[in-house]
Amino acid sequence: MVAGGTGAAVAWRPGAGAAPTAVATTADRPAALVAVRACPFGADPSPAAPRPVRLPRQVRLPEGAAVYEATGTYRGVRLIGPAEADCKADGGSWVGSAVVRTDAGGVEVQLYSRSYVCAYFPDSAQAAELRRTRPTWCTEPGSVRERQDVPTGLPGHEAYLTVEDGRPGAVILRMLALDRASGGPGPGLMITCDLPRSRAEICVAALTHRFVEIMGRAGASAQVLDRAARQIRAYVPSRLR
C-alpha cells in the first residue's frame, strides 16, 4: 500500500505490524547543481564565473542549452539559451538587454526599459503613476497578438504570453513585478525566444525559468508555478517556425 503526499511516499504492508516507512521519491531529491556562464554587461572584460545554481523543479535544462547570468548591476538575472553561443548584455539610458543569439535565432531578456510598464501593462497602477510623475517615459502601447494571461496568484503581479508583431516565430513572456528595493519594475521581466521549432524545448525552458525566477521569488505558490509551466509548454512550440 502506498500513501501519497507531497514529501515522500510511504510503503506499508497491512498486517506487518511495523510503522510505515518513508521512502524518498525522485521529486524529493534536490536538483543537481548546474554550471552558470557569465553574460558580461557592457565593457566588463573578464567577469568572475557565476556560482552554479539549482534549477527549479519546473525546469529541465534541455540538451544543447546552458544557463547564463548577467554581470555587474544586473548580477542575479539568469537566462537559459543555446549553449553554442556567447551571451552579451548591454544597454543605454532607455533600455538594456541580455542576449544569447545564434544564426538561427536566440533568447533575449530585457533587463530594463523606462517605458516598459506603460507600453506593456498600460492599465496597471504602476503605469498610471508613471503617466502622472514621468509622462515622457510613457509611450503608446502597441498591439498584442495571441495574448494568453498567465495567472500569478499575487496582487499587483501580472504575466502574459504573446507573439511579436511583425516578427514571425518569436514568442514572448512579459511580467509585471515590483522590485522591493526601488519600488519600480524589477529587472528581467520580459523574455523573447525565436529559435527554430526543432529547438522548442530551449524556448519552453527559458520562458518557464524566467517566470519561476520572478514569481517564485515574489511568493507564488507551487501550484501557480506548475500551472504556468504547463501553460507555457502548451503555448510555445506551435508558434515557433
Secondary structure by P-SEA (a helix, b strand, c coil): cccccccbbbbbcccccccbbbbbccccccccbbbbbbbccccccccccccccccccccccccccbbbbbccccccccccccccbbbbbcccccccccccccccccccccccccccccccccccaaaaaaaacccccccccccccbbbbbbccccccccccccccccccbbbbbbbbbcccccccccccbbbbbccccaaaaaaaaaaaaaaaaaaaacccaaaaaaaaaaaaaccccccc
